[in-house]
Amino acid sequence: MRSEPRASISLKVAAFVGLVFLHAPLALIVLYAFTTEEKSFQFPPPGYTTRWFSAAWFDRPDIWPPLWLSLKVALLATLIALVLGTLAAAALWRARFFGKDSISLLFILPIALPGIITGIALRSAFDIMNVPFSTWTIVLGHATFCIVVVYNNALARFRRLSGNMIEASMDLGADGFQTFRHVVLPQIGSALLAGGMLAFALSFDEVIVTTFTAGQQSTLPIWMLNELIRPRQRPVTNVVAIIVIAVTFLPILAAYYLTREGEHTGGSGK
Amino acid sequence: MSIAVNFQNVSRHFGQVRAVDGVTLDIEEGEFFAMLGPSGSGKTTCLRLIAGFDQPSTGHIRIFGEIADGLPPYRRNVNTVFQDYALFPHMTVGANVAYGLMIKGMPRAEREQKAREALSLVKLNGFEQRRPSQLSGGQRQRVALARALVNKPRVLLLDEPLGALDLKLREQMQEELRSLHHDLGITFVFVTHDQGEALSMADRVAIFNEGRIVQIGTPSEVYERPHTRFVASFVGSSNVLTPDFAAANGGPRAWTSLRPEKIDVLLPGEIPKTGQAIVSGQVSSLQYQGAVVRVAVNVAGTRLVATVPTGAKTIPDGGTVSLAWDRSSAVVMEPE
């Protein structure tokens, strides 16, 4: 018997370099949240302190409005996405009609399009319709791509559901709503949760579409961008970055575990 | 006897395809009725029309005299056993069986009691807490049966319910379904493509081909007196004689069905019974099938098949034999 072919040394090195390239910047973000130097990033940091965490918490009230706005937008966009994405997936799962594939593509397109196109398109659309920029315009912008992840997750799960199960439920006396509640929802629930978490994470750190649809408000990522341009207590930005990593990474991790035994979680790569 | 299900000139078209094409049919109350046909013959569509999953394009269906047009499945007093069972994987077996009662709003203790009774009816006592994924195919089949029967339907629809089971289990379930039908006294409508299953279980059989019913009758009627060439060859196997061949051998000039077991194979020197038709030819193949041997004989270009009980006589492969049959065994069919 032949043993498993082993990766060559050069492949291993290449893989390692790739991983370092991907994750070293993240490590630096975390590292500089603890530096004592506040104006510039010198390496290695001259000393270590945790005072930026307390500074972020106590001395910087300007962090809170963007943080709340981001959370609010992400929650609303996720809710809209959950309802519309599930409905769209359900419709395209059961129906068979001419042009189904094209419609399916149209649903996925917002996540494939560059954010800047979506942003410009939405901004012109809001302008034409005289919609004033507000929290809601940001929410709508985010919903366009949040729907995609929910749709993809829900559709993948729907496809594993036997169509007969819905007929069986109706055969046993349940109407459409009861069938959804007792048979469909329990089976697609974890996929919806995963899709919702991904959508939340996507929305929470979105910058490009937000810049075009935000008007005067700034979400947390935009606040961070501004902070980098005007340096003042620079490590505070890093502290906030760590919080953002935590807030977005945990849902993605959870989504991964929720859908692991099934099909892939589409759209997680944006 | 009242009529459980009545089809009045029912058609169901899918675009250009006529899945069901002008079916008129009465199923009597308490009857075990089989719909038999090859795949795509419209039998399953007919079942779905009764269940309410689909609506006729034209024509009307009555269930116990009541017109069912546009009635959704949850307003019909019929229940279905699905081919793939369609059990709910996120519920226990007990919850699956009690589902219909839960939807009706029956209190928990009462519906759990009824579910237990239904499970014991299908010999699955003590399975309430298991999940469908922990059951074998045969057990799932029984759960699906219990889940339908617990609602006390007046008509039970079965869509190829034994298709996924192995032979041994299938024979056992056939017997159990028969005795369930006998004990419950409700109408069973059974869809199958397996002619043996239909003949052995049903009180009456409707044979479907290309969306139409080509013959309807008791199993012995459709087996002994097939009306068309399709029925003769689909139900059991049969020798279909051309009009010319039939006329040359003492029958009328018409398509004729002759069952292999009705033909005697005579070795040289054996004498046919009086009044039998007789032809001779060369044995072209012998097929041992356990209880019988299938003998294919080439009679001047026409292939006739006869079955002989194993061990009755030794037939030489390639040798010349005579075939004899009673004229009454040759069944004249419709011209089509």
Interface residues (C-beta under 8 A of the other chain):
Chain A: S162 N164 M165 E167 A168 S169 M170 D171 L172 G173 A174 D175 Q178 H182 V183 P186 Q187
Chain B: A51 G52 F53 P72 P73 Y74 V78 N79 T80 F82 Q83 D84 A86 L87 F88 P89 H90 Y99 G100 M102 I103 K104 R147 A148 N151
